[in-house]
Amino acid sequence: MVRDDDPPRQNLGELGSDGFAAVVREHWTSVYRLVYCSLGDAHDAEDLAQETFLRAWNRRDTFQPGTCMRVWLLRIAANAVCDLARRRKRLTFITLEHDPADEQSPARHLELAEAGAILRIALEQLSEMTRMVFHLRVQEDLSFRDIAELVGTTEQGARWHMHQARTKLAKSLSDKPSA
């Protein structure tokens, strides 16, 4: 799990292509995960993740020193997803069925797939905003301050959405019959 201890960059505009390639390697998984969970299609997610880093490279002069690089990139990715959704007129947000950086045994993969299916059904009952806040907090381990900035709400609003997600998921998952 990536922590939000990304050291602030002094001046992104001074990074050469090799330095920016290191930024891409460091943050690719977080950006891809967010985009995949928003789109649900691996090929579209790959394309939009690449577009995110292309936008970041083209706009590197707008990066503010002291800003968390991962939050800045996730904001660009979220904007790219919204732009695509406007073009497609529909945005869906699903959970990532697997961590792209994690390889598992077939038995573990099946177990996780079953649990993921149950969780996915429960997550579909949440609003888009609540699902995104839940994803950013649980999967990306972002602070509520960073989540609020990323989704365009207050820190208290982000906390409220997270509370709603936990409450509704707990109720939904406890209602499921055990095997």
BELLIN-V832664 format. One record per residue. N is the residue number from 1. PSI is psi in whole degrees, 0 to 359 (* if undefined). D_LAST is the distance of its C-alpha to the last C-alpha in Angstrom with 2 decimals. Layout:
N PSI D_LAST
N PSI D_LAST
This chain:
1 132 29.47
2 134 32.92
3 159 34.58
4 49 37.10
5 29 39.91
6 119 41.56
7 136 45.25
8 139 47.36
9 145 49.64
10 307 53.32
11 101 54.33
12 329 52.07
13 338 55.09
14 353 56.67
15 134 53.82
16 184 54.82
17 326 52.63
18 319 51.59
19 321 50.63
20 327 48.65
21 324 46.90
22 322 45.70
23 317 44.38
24 312 42.49
25 320 40.96
26 325 39.98
27 2 38.35
28 312 37.17
29 316 33.47
30 316 33.35
31 314 35.28
32 316 33.29
33 313 29.92
34 314 31.24
35 317 32.77
36 316 29.79
37 334 27.47
38 325 30.14
39 326 30.82
40 10 27.74
41 123 30.09
42 320 30.97
43 316 34.53
44 321 35.34
45 318 33.93
46 314 36.14
47 315 39.13
48 328 38.65
49 317 38.12
50 318 41.39
51 323 43.03
52 312 41.97
53 329 43.78
54 316 46.71
55 317 47.03
56 317 46.88
57 316 49.59
58 333 51.75
59 22 51.42
60 337 51.52
61 345 54.72
62 353 52.80
63 128 50.57
64 124 51.59
65 139 52.18
66 351 49.91
67 145 47.02
68 121 43.66
69 316 43.53
70 318 39.75
71 318 39.81
72 315 42.84
73 320 41.17
74 327 37.92
75 318 40.18
76 317 41.93
77 316 38.63
78 320 37.44
79 320 40.84
80 320 40.60
81 315 37.22
82 319 38.82
83 315 41.87
84 319 39.82
85 320 37.85
86 322 41.20
87 323 42.30
88 347 39.18
89 13 38.96
90 130 35.18
91 128 33.10
92 152 29.36
93 110 27.48
94 166 24.22
95 153 22.46
96 124 23.47
97 335 20.90
98 155 22.56
99 121 25.35
100 340 28.39
101 6 29.73
102 123 26.65
103 138 26.06
104 164 22.89
105 159 21.85
106 320 20.08
107 316 16.86
108 321 16.95
109 317 17.92
110 316 14.93
111 315 12.53
112 325 14.77
113 319 15.01
114 314 11.37
115 321 11.62
116 323 15.06
117 318 14.22
118 315 12.16
119 320 15.09
120 318 17.65
121 317 16.73
122 319 17.04
123 330 20.25
124 341 21.73
125 348 22.02
126 156 24.40
127 161 28.11
128 314 29.60
129 316 31.41
130 319 28.44
131 318 26.38
132 317 29.42
133 315 30.00
134 313 26.39
135 311 26.74
136 326 30.16
137 314 29.18
138 311 25.91
139 318 26.67
140 351 30.45
141 40 30.83
142 154 33.79
143 160 35.51
144 328 35.50
145 314 39.20
146 321 38.60
147 315 35.78
148 316 38.09
149 318 40.86
150 319 38.72
151 356 37.24
152 44 40.39
153 185 39.50
154 166 40.39
155 319 38.67
156 321 37.72
157 319 36.34
158 319 34.15
159 320 32.89
160 315 32.21
161 321 30.20
162 319 28.13
163 316 27.58
164 316 26.56
165 311 24.06
166 314 22.49
167 310 22.52
168 321 21.15
169 317 18.41
170 316 17.34
171 314 17.37
172 318 15.66
173 330 12.77
174 338 12.48
175 345 12.46
176 136 9.27
177 139 6.51
178 149 3.79
179 * 0.00
